[in-house]
């Protein structure tokens, strides 16, 4: 009964610099904290919430998820999608839950956010876990674009599409989103040999 008093799921939105930030917690707040950092741009934490968050809580962790401003359920039409904004959002999570240190679990583009945050605020991170994550942004995007140019070397329409992406500002959210969409359209994120469990998780989520 005592454990039931401390183990709960809490969903709440709070304001960061005047913006509404979605977040949700799983498990006992006295346990070791794990903050999940989702992919993107334009990503969210829904898949992690539906497949993994509660399982980690059941293993004895206090799991915190959130959607960055302007992404998922954290609506903000004025979001700039910069790393500074991402750091502000993550620091606001630390402040809200009175965390001195936490483990960061990051997926895809979230890996860049988490890696750079860890570099900037090492005193706030117990450990950094990267799951299918980017850790060198431009090298990753260069690989995507260069490999697609080889694949479509004889298809002018596709080459023109890639060329338009290459002309975008490489520091912009538009560029990151365009690279992500090209990779997704060409099955770069598809698991080549999914396990039975992963197939079931994906099917249940859909």
Backbone as a ProteinNet text record, in pm:
[ID]
protein_1_A
[PRIMARY]
XXXXXXXXXXXXXXXXXXXXXXXXXXXXXXXXXXXXXXXXXXXXXXXXXXXXXXXXXXXXXXXXXXXXXXXXXXXXXXXXXXXXXXXXXXXXXXXXXXXXXXXXXXXXXXXXXXXXXXXXXXXXXXXXXXXXXXXXXXXXXXXXXXXXXXXXXXXXXXXXXXXXXXXXXXXXXXXXXXXXXXXXXXXXXXXXXXXXXXXXXXXXXX
[TERTIARY]
83.6	0	87.1	196	284.5	342.6	382.6	441	339.3	213.2	109	92	121.4	107.1	211.6	326.3	435.5	448.1	383.8	395.9	271.9	290.4	177.5	221.7	123.1	149.1	88.4	167.6	121.9	142.7	35.9	45.8	14.6	99.9	79.5	147.2	94	161	196.7	314	352.5	416.4	433.6	481.1	630.9	699.9	842.7	859.6	908.1	922.6	793.2	680.6	552	495.9	565.6	520.3	470.9	369.9	310.9	391	448.6	534.3	470.4	438.6	379.5	484.6	444.8	533.2	451.6	512.4	443.2	545.8	507.6	599.3	541.1	630.9	592.6	676.6	611.5	684.8	702	791.6	815.7	919.6	882.9	973	1097.7	1099.1	1217.3	1322.2	1284.6	1377.9	1470	1571	1662.8	1586.5	1615.6	1540.6	1600.9	1512.4	1549.2	1463.1	1525.8	1452.5	1465.2	1351.4	1353.2	1349.7	1439	1447.1	1415.5	1303	1252.3	1326.4	1297.8	1358.3	1285.3	1320.8	1258.7	1342.9	1327.3	1233	1086.4	999.7	855.4	823.1	903.6	877.5	796.2	784.9	715.7	752.3	700.5	735.7	630.1	531.3	417.6	456.3	545	583.4	655	745.7	816.5	718.6	622.5	523.6	442	402.9	313.5	385.7	518	590.1	692.2	747	867.2	862.9	799.4	806.3	762.4	646	595.9	682.8	737.2	824.2	948.7	1006.3	1122.1	1082.8	963.8	915.2	898.3	848.4	829.5	962.9	1070	1203.7	1269.6	1200	1251.3	1308.5	1264.4	1311.7	1196.8	1232.4	1135.7	1153.5	1056.5	1068.7	993.4	1062.9	1004.1	1011.3	897	894.7	838.7	874.8	822	835.9	760.5	773.5	835.3	940.7	1004.3	906	929.5	839.1	827.5	704	678	668.6	685.3	681.3	579.7	518.8	423.9	311.4	296.7	185.9	224.6	344.5	388.8	375.8	254.2	225.4	288.5	359.8	420.3	451.9	369.4	387.6	511.9	566.7	684.8	815.3	808.6	929	1033	1159.3	1269.4	1340.9	1315.4	1376.2	1529.1	1582	1726.9	1771	1901.8	1953.4	1938.5	1952.6	1935.4	1795.2	1694.7	1557.5	1544.7	1604.6	1597.4	1661.5	1772.9	1838.5	1751.1	1685.1	1595.2	1482.2	1425.8	1317.2	1365	1481.2	1533.6	1569.2	1627.8	1658.3	1531	1423.3	1296.6	1242.1	1269.1	1228.9	1306.9	1436.8	1518.1	1463.3	1430.6	1382.8	1247.6	1156.9	1021.7	1022.5	1106.6	1109.7	1223.7	1285.3	1389.3	1499.8	1548.9	1651.8	1790.1	1879.7	2019.3	2092.1	2063.8	2123	2019	2034.9	1944.3	2016.2	1965.3	2012.1	1931.9	1999.6	1931.7	1925.1	1805.7	1783.2	1730.5	1809.3	1775.8	1764.4	1667.9	1644.1	1657.7	1719.1	1728.4	1787.6	1718.4	1768.6	1786.1	1708	1723	1863	1934.1	2070.9	2162.7	2139.8	2218.7	2189.5	2061.3	2022.2	2085.9	2075.6	2126.9	2279.2	2346.3	2492.8	2545.9	2486.2	2530.1	2495.5	2379.5	2341.3	2440.7	2477.9	2573.3	2708.7	2748.2	2874.7	2870.9	2754.4	2741	2714.4	2639.3	2602.3	2638.8	2765.8	2804.4	2764.8	2756.7	2723.4	2578.3	2496.4	2354.6	2321.8	2421.3	2394.6	2466.7	2387.8	2446.4	2507.7	2430.8	2477.1	2395.6	2453.1	2389.5	2368.8	2243.5	2209.3	2154.2	2218.1	2175.6	2115.1	1990.3	1919.7	1886.1	1955.3	1932.4	1946.9	2048.7	2058.2	2165	2143.9	2245.7	2344.3	2471.9	2569.8	2661.6	2650.8	2723.6	2628.1	2564.2	2453.7	2490.7	2589.6	2616.8	2670.3	2751.2	2800.2	2684.3	2585.9	2468.7	2389.6	2363.3	2285.2	2362	2493.3	2574.9	2567.3	2571.4	2563.1	2429	2321	2187.9	2181.4	2221.6	2210.5	2304.2	2427.4	2523.2	2482.8	2433.3	2391.4	2267.9	2178.5	2060.2	2097.1	2196.5	2240.8	2297.3	2364.7	2415.4	2300.6	2204.2	2091.2	2009.5	1993.4	1908.9	1991.9	2108.7	2201.2	2143.2	2043.3	1983.9	1840.4	1799.7	1662.1	1665.6	1644.2	1658.7	1562.2	1440.5	1342.4	1390.2	1440	1489.7	1615.8	1703	1825.7	1795.4	1694.1	1653.3	1599.4	1526.2	1470.2	1582.8	1682.9	1797.3	1875.3	1889.5	1962.8	1896.7	1764.7	1691.7	1718.6	1726.2	1755.6	1897	1991.4	2130.9	2149.4	2058.5	2069.1	2011.3	1943.1	1885.1	1994	1961.7	2052.6	2073	2195.7	2224.2	2200.2	2186	2158.6	2010.3	1928.1	1784.9	1707.3	1592.9	1503	1446.4	1428.9	1376.7	1470.5	1600.7	1699.8	1695.7	1694.2	1690.8	1565.1	1451.6	1324.4	1326.2	1381.8	1386.6	1474.6	1589	1676.5	1606	1537.5	1463.4	1356.5	1283.4	1176.6	1231.8	1344.4	1407.3	1449.8	1509.1	1552.9	1434.1	1326.5	1207.4	1142.9	1132	1072.6	1150.4	1278.1	1364	1400.6	1319.2	1328.6	1460.4	1522.6	1646.2	1620.6	1497.7	1467	1400.5	1388.8	1324.7	1425	1386.7	1476	1489.5	1612.3	1630.6	1587.9	1608.9	1575.1	1504.7	1380.2	1309.1	1280.5	1288.1	1256.2	1105.1	1062.3	919.2	860.3	934.6	887	873.3	971.8	966	850.2	823.5	709.5	578.9	566.8	444.4	427.7	537	530.1	485.2	542.8	507.8	363.1	318.9	180.8	82.6	114.1	26.5	18.4	131.3	134.1	48.8	58.6	-19.8	-168.5
-120.8	0	125.9	118.3	234.5	269.6	164.3	190.6	252.8	215.8	271.6	420.8	465.4	607	691.3	628.7	702.9	677.9	571.9	537.1	586.1	671.9	730.2	782.1	813	875.9	1015	1113.6	1252.5	1316.9	1370.7	1444.3	1590.4	1677.4	1819.7	1902.2	2018.9	2114.6	2235.1	2291.6	2409.9	2510.1	2631.3	2739.8	2761.1	2770.4	2800.2	2924.7	3031.5	3157.8	3194.3	3170.4	3205.6	3101.9	2987.2	2885.6	2762.9	2696	2578.6	2454.7	2386	2271.2	2144.1	2050.3	1923.2	1837.2	1771.2	1673.7	1572.9	1459.5	1351.3	1269.1	1220.5	1140.6	1002.7	907.8	770	722.3	659.8	596.1	679.4	633	690.6	801.6	921.1	1035.5	1023.7	925.7	904.1	818.3	758.7	673.4	755.6	689.2	756.1	810.8	933.4	1000.5	975.1	947.5	936.5	1035	1119.7	1212.7	1163.6	1141.9	1098.9	1221	1221.4	1331.9	1277.5	1318.7	1261.3	1313	1249.5	1289.7	1405.9	1432.7	1544.3	1585.4	1704.6	1807.3	1763.7	1829.1	1800.7	1663.6	1618.2	1489.5	1503.1	1392.3	1391.6	1263.7	1250.5	1136.5	1027.3	1032.9	941	793.9	760.2	619.8	567.1	645.9	606.2	589.1	679	670.4	542.4	506.6	392.2	257.8	257.7	130.6	109.5	215.7	199.4	268.2	383.7	464.3	387.4	324.3	253.3	132.6	67.2	-48.4	-7	107.6	157.4	194.9	253.4	288	161.6	54.9	-71.5	-132.9	-96.1	-145.2	-61.3	44.3	122.7	258.2	314.4	447.5	547.9	673.1	782.5	841.6	819.6	852.3	981.7	1073.5	1202.3	1217.5	1245	1270.8	1410.8	1468.4	1599.9	1618.5	1711.9	1751.1	1890.3	1906	2037	2139.6	2266.2	2372.7	2372.8	2388.6	2390.2	2251.8	2147.3	2010.2	1928.6	1830.9	1743.6	1819.9	1799.4	1860.3	1991.3	2039.5	2168.7	2276.4	2316.5	2411.2	2547.5	2597.6	2731	2777.9	2866.1	2914.6	3001	3048.9	3135.4	3060.8	2928.6	2850.8	2868.5	2879.4	2899.7	2769.1	2664.3	2532.3	2539.5	2611.9	2623.1	2534.4	2507.9	2430.4	2507.4	2638.2	2718.2	2700.6	2700.7	2677	2537.2	2439.5	2302	2290.6	2361.5	2360.3	2427.8	2537.5	2605.8	2512.1	2439.8	2346.8	2237.6	2180.8	2073.4	2124.3	2241.8	2299.8	2326.8	2360.7	2385.4	2256.6	2142.5	2013.4	1986.3	2010.2	1995	2081.5	2205.2	2298.7	2256.1	2217.6	2182.2	2063.5	1964.7	1844.1	1844.8	1961.3	1980.7	1875.4	1859.1	1759.3	1823.6	1763	1808.1	1738.9	1607.9	1529.5	1429.6	1386.8	1287.4	1213.3	1095.9	1022.9	1070.7	1097.6	1139	1021.2	988.5	882.3	948	945.4	1024.4	937.7	972.8	899.6	992.1	941	1010.5	1150.9	1254.3	1391.3	1432.8	1371.2	1399.9	1369.9	1280.3	1249.4	1369.4	1452.3	1574.7	1671.1	1687.4	1776.4	1729.2	1598.5	1543.8	1550.4	1520.5	1523.2	1664.5	1761.3	1900.2	1954.5	1912.2	1953.9	1897.7	1771.1	1707.1	1776.1	1816.8	1888.4	2023.7	2088.8	2222	2216.7	2114.7	2103.8	1965.3	1927.9	1793.2	1764.2	1867.5	1850.2	1807.4	1817.5	1783.2	1642.8	1573.7	1446	1330.4	1232.6	1111.4	1024.9	1002.9	923.7	961.9	933.6	966.6	837.8	808.2	687.6	730	685.5	720.4	597.4	609.1	498.3	536.9	476.4	511.9	660.5	718.1	863.8	921.7	1047.9	1123.8	1179.7	1181.3	1245.5	1339	1337.5	1433.1	1476.8	1591.3	1631.9	1642.2	1723	1747.4	1623.7	1544.1	1420.4	1327.8	1321.6	1237.2	1286.2	1415.8	1470	1461.4	1481.9	1468	1324.9	1229.4	1088.4	1059.5	1109.9	1088.9	1145.8	1270.4	1337.4	1276.2	1245.6	1189.3	1049.1	969.2	833.8	836.7	932.9	944.9	993.8	1080.4	1126.3	1010.3	918.7	799.9	708.7	691.8	603.7	655.4	787.3	847.1	920.8	869.4	937.9	959.7	879.1	891.8	944.7	997.8	1046.5	1195.8	1275.8	1421.1	1481.3	1429.8	1485.6	1470.2	1352.2	1327.8	1409.6	1419.9	1497.7	1645.5	1696.2	1835.9	1857	1759.1	1765.9	1770.1	1686.9	1683.4	1814.4	1867.1	1992.3	2107.7	2110.5	2215.6	2208.4	2087.2	2069.9	2118.6	2086.8	2126.1	2277.6	2349.6	2495.2	2564.6	2488.8	2546.7	2579.9	2670	2705.2	2582.5	2534.4	2411	2423.7	2543.8	2563	2581.8	2567.3	2593	2464.9	2483.1	2370.6	2317.1	2405.1	2363.9	2263.1	2287.4	2196.4	2061	2062.1	1937	1858	1928.1	1862.4	1802.2	1874.1	1825	1700.7	1700.9	1583.1	1464.3	1490.4	1385.6	1325.6	1410.9	1362.6	1279.5	1321.9	1243.4	1106.2	1104.6	978	886.9	944.9	867.1	810.5	892.8	848.8	733.3	726.9	624.3	513	499.4	387.5	380.8	495.4	495.4	460.9	476.8	449.9	314.3	237.5	106.6	3.3	-73.2	-175.6	-289.3	-328.5	-434.3	-571.8	-598.9	-730.4	-713.2	-664.8	-640.3	-768.9	-761.8	-877	-892.8	-1006.8	-1030.9	-928.8	-899.7	-801.9	-662.8	-623.2	-489	-478.5	-585.5	-585.9	-568.6	-639	-629.9	-490	-433.1	-298.4	-198.2	-209.1	-116	-135	-261	-289.9	-236.9	-256.5	-207.8	-56.1	9.3	155.7	209.7	145.9	192.1	174.4
0	0	0	79.2	87.4	-48.8	-125.8	-257.4	-351.1	-332.6	-418.5	-395	-273.9	-243.1	-314.5	-346.2	-408	-557	-606.1	-746.9	-820.8	-916.6	-986.6	-1121.4	-1203.1	-1332	-1326.3	-1359.4	-1354.8	-1490.1	-1545.1	-1670.2	-1642.4	-1692.8	-1666.3	-1773.8	-1799.5	-1886.5	-1801.1	-1823.3	-1747.2	-1840.8	-1791.8	-1876.4	-1860.4	-1974.3	-1979	-2063.7	-2002.8	-2075.6	-2148.5	-2080.4	-2138.2	-2233.2	-2249.9	-2343.4	-2267.3	-2323.5	-2262.2	-2300.1	-2201.2	-2227.2	-2171.5	-2261.2	-2219.2	-2150	-2040.5	-1976.6	-1898.6	-1871.3	-1801.5	-1724.4	-1606.9	-1526.1	-1497.5	-1477.2	-1445.4	-1327.4	-1230.2	-1122.5	-997.6	-912.9	-781.4	-791.4	-750.2	-763.6	-676.2	-583.9	-501.1	-571.4	-683.3	-756.7	-846.3	-902.2	-994	-1114.4	-1151.8	-1258.8	-1396.3	-1492.3	-1633	-1711.2	-1790.4	-1876.7	-2020.4	-2085.8	-2225.7	-2316.9	-2416.7	-2512.3	-2650.7	-2705.3	-2830.3	-2953.1	-3066.4	-3193.4	-3257.3	-3381.3	-3451.9	-3570.9	-3619	-3572.6	-3590.9	-3519.7	-3523	-3466.7	-3370.2	-3307.7	-3180.6	-3107	-2978.5	-2904.1	-2783.5	-2698	-2695.2	-2782.9	-2772.6	-2785.4	-2879.5	-2897.4	-2773.4	-2719	-2597.5	-2482	-2471.6	-2364.2	-2374.1	-2496.1	-2513.2	-2506.9	-2520	-2525.3	-2414.2	-2358.8	-2276.6	-2140.6	-2131.4	-2009.1	-1884.4	-1889.8	-1772.4	-1738.7	-1840.7	-1815.7	-1737.8	-1773.2	-1698.8	-1555.6	-1541.3	-1407.3	-1322.9	-1384.2	-1312.9	-1269.7	-1339.5	-1304.4	-1195.1	-1152.6	-1040.8	-1076	-1189.1	-1228.2	-1223.5	-1203.8	-1214	-1353.1	-1439.4	-1581.3	-1611.8	-1675.9	-1713.1	-1864.2	-1925.8	-2069.6	-2092.8	-2205.3	-2240.8	-2390.9	-2445.3	-2585.9	-2590.6	-2671.1	-2683.3	-2738.9	-2707.7	-2753	-2905.4	-2951.2	-3094.1	-3155.1	-3073.6	-3123.6	-3044.4	-3111.6	-3043.6	-2977.9	-2847.2	-2772.6	-2703.9	-2731.2	-2675.7	-2782.9	-2808	-2915.6	-2889.3	-2989.6	-2980.7	-3122.1	-3173.9	-3310.7	-3325.5	-3213.9	-3218.9	-3190	-3179.5	-3150.1	-3260	-3221	-3316.4	-3349.7	-3270.9	-3292.7	-3290.1	-3194.1	-3177.3	-3060.5	-3055.7	-2943.4	-2812.9	-2817.1	-2695.6	-2638.7	-2727.6	-2682	-2622.5	-2689	-2639.7	-2501.7	-2480.6	-2349.7	-2244.7	-2282.4	-2189.4	-2146.9	-2243.3	-2212.1	-2116.9	-2146.6	-2062.5	-1922.9	-1915.4	-1784	-1704.3	-1775.1	-1705.7	-1644.1	-1709.5	-1653.4	-1524.6	-1529.3	-1407.9	-1294.9	-1327.1	-1224.4	-1169.5	-1257.8	-1214.9	-1119	-1148.9	-1066.7	-964.7	-947.7	-846.7	-859.4	-982	-1009.9	-1007.6	-933.3	-936.7	-1052.1	-1067.8	-1175.9	-1226	-1351	-1407.8	-1519.8	-1551.3	-1668.9	-1788.8	-1899.4	-2021.9	-2117.5	-2162.2	-2259.8	-2386.2	-2492.6	-2611.6	-2735.9	-2820.1	-2944.9	-3064.6	-3171.8	-3300.1	-3281.7	-3333.6	-3321.5	-3175.7	-3087.5	-2945.3	-2894.7	-2965.2	-2927	-2937.1	-3039	-3053.1	-2939.1	-2908.6	-2799	-2668.4	-2642.2	-2516.9	-2509	-2620.4	-2621.9	-2598.5	-2667.6	-2652	-2513.3	-2460.4	-2325	-2223.6	-2241	-2150	-2155	-2275.5	-2291	-2220.2	-2226.4	-2167.4	-2017.2	-1972.9	-1831	-1775.7	-1776.4	-1731.4	-1586.8	-1506.2	-1365.1	-1345.4	-1449.7	-1438	-1489.2	-1543.6	-1610.8	-1541.7	-1493.2	-1435.6	-1544	-1649.5	-1762.7	-1885	-2001.4	-2129.1	-2206.8	-2241.6	-2317	-2452.3	-2559.1	-2694.8	-2761.7	-2806.7	-2871.3	-3014.9	-3111.5	-3251.5	-3272.4	-3211.1	-3203.3	-3294.8	-3332.5	-3403.4	-3301.1	-3337.2	-3249.1	-3326.3	-3458.8	-3542.5	-3652.3	-3632	-3717.8	-3864.9	-3898.5	-4039.3	-4110.3	-4042.1	-4102.5	-4136	-4047.8	-4071.4	-4191.8	-4196.8	-4307.6	-4439.3	-4434.7	-4555.7	-4608.9	-4517.9	-4559.1	-4626.4	-4567.2	-4625.2	-4766.3	-4782.1	-4911.9	-5015.5	-4977.3	-5073	-5117.9	-5025.9	-5063.1	-5152.4	-5128.5	-5213.8	-5353.4	-5361.8	-5494.3	-5575.6	-5510.1	-5579.5	-5621.3	-5531.5	-5560.8	-5678.4	-5685.8	-5790.3	-5895.7	-5923.8	-6016	-6155.5	-6192.6	-6326.2	-6322.3	-6207.3	-6192.9	-6160.4	-6262.1	-6248.3	-6146.5	-6139.5	-6045.6	-5901.2	-5867.7	-5732.5	-5703.9	-5803.5	-5785.8	-5763.3	-5832.4	-5812.6	-5671.2	-5623.5	-5488.3	-5384.1	-5404.5	-5313.2	-5320.3	-5441.9	-5461.4	-5387.3	-5387.1	-5315.9	-5165.6	-5114.3	-4972	-4940.7	-5027.2	-5005.1	-5003.8	-5067.7	-5073.9	-4950.2	-4865.2	-4744.2	-4642.4	-4552.2	-4443.3	-4354.9	-4345.9	-4272.3	-4122.3	-4073.9	-3931.4	-3901.8	-4004.9	-3988.2	-3958.5	-3891.3	-3865.7	-3997	-4094.7	-4225.3	-4292.1	-4281.9	-4340.4	-4270.2	-4137.8	-4061.8	-4094.2	-4101.7	-4130.8	-4271.3	-4368.6	-4506.4	-4517	-4448.3	-4448.4	-4383.9	-4273.4	-4203.9	-4294.8	-4365.6	-4453	-4568.1	-4626.2	-4732.7	-4680.8	-4563.5	-4505	-4477.3	-4425	-4393.6	-4519.6	-4623.2	-4749.8	-4812.1	-4783.2	-4842.8	-4744.5	-4640.4	-4545.3	-4467.8	-4444.4	-4366.5	-4220.4	-4175	-4034.9	-4015.2	-4121.6	-4113.4	-4064.7	-3962.9	-3908.9	-4009.3	-4046.6	-4146.5	-4096.8	-3967.7	-3911.4	-3777	-3779.8	-3653.9	-3577.8	-3446.5	-3362.8	-3352.5	-3302.9	-3283.8	-3187	-3080.2	-2981.3	-3042.2	-3124.2	-3183.5	-3282.1	-3355.7	-3448.3	-3371.6	-3259.4	-3179.3	-3120.9	-3068.9	-3013.2	-3117.9	-3237.3	-3344	-3386.9	-3394.3	-3433.2	-3329.8	-3202	-3094.9	-3095.9	-3125.2	-3127.5	-3240.7	-3359.7	-3474.5	-3450.4
[MASK]
++++++++++++++++++++++++++++++++++++++++++++++++++++++++++++++++++++++++++++++++++++++++++++++++++++++++++++++++++++++++++++++++++++++++++++++++++++++++++++++++++++++++++++++++++++++++++++++++++++++++++++++

